[in-house]
Amino acid sequence: MESACKKYWNGTMLSRVRYRRLSRLLALWIAVSGGVAAVAWTEDVAAAPVIAVSYDMPNGNGTATGGFFNYWDRDYTGNGSVAPFSAPHTNDGEALSGGLGDLTDGVIATQDWFFVESAAGDGPYVGWQDIDPRITFHFASSVTIDTVTLHLADSTFSEVEPPNNANIDGTNFTIVNPVADVPFSVSFSGLGFTGAELTLELRQSGRWIFLSEVTFDDGITAHSISTPGQVLLLGMTIVGLGVWRRRRSAVLYPSQYLPSSTR
């Protein structure tokens, strides 16, 4: 009897120790693998930017048009309509075509034009006076565009204001002049545009228009897709749970060590 009790006690304690170790390992495994799988299925991906390969427009104006500085797209990579036709483009209003410049360089002005522009015309803004600039953006192939964002200057005391409205691919959008005289951005969403060429026209407010950047996105928010490895990891976790439950039942009820009432 003593031997049977000792055997039952030792076996039960050993099983409990193994059970605890197994439980801890499985808990860690479940937390890590299950967490990875959950993230893989639910992680959001932001709307993708749409990149222009070139744009055409009239060059900005400057001192020749009454400006304090020159507000050109000086280092525009395409051709100008005035000799020598290549950069630097230092002629007010000349037609620029086939290149990229300040409006797509990723530099968004965060300061008032007075602090970042100069007579050299190499600042982040392109500025126009007394014209409604028409800008045509070209893409490598047909694209879908949901949102266009304009990054503008606003400095009423120095006669710089946002345009009254923007015409995007034939549709007019009103631009409200913010109360604060600081650089700001305005977005137009739900455009549903599809094509390889998009036209933007800014309608004058009677003062200078300063634009530092134009961005586009497709408005599509996707979910990441689990890789085969992540799916396998999730499957292994489920199998592990089944094994754990079977081991747990065997440990809690070790029939081989239970004293029989008939013995």
Secondary structure, 3 states (H helix, E strand, C coil): CHHHHHHHHHHHHHHHHHHHHHHHHHHHHHHHHHHHHHHHHHCEECCCECCCCEEEEECCCCHHHCCCCECCCCCCCCEECCCCCCCCCCCCCCEEEEECCHHHCCCCCCCCHHHHCECCCCCCCEEECCCCCEEEEEEEEEEEECEEEEEECCEHHHCECCCCEEEECCEEEECCCCCCCCCEEEEECCCCEEEEEEEEEEECCCCEEEEEEEEEECCCCEECCCCHHHHHHHHHHHHHHHHHHHHHHHHHCCHHHCCCCCC
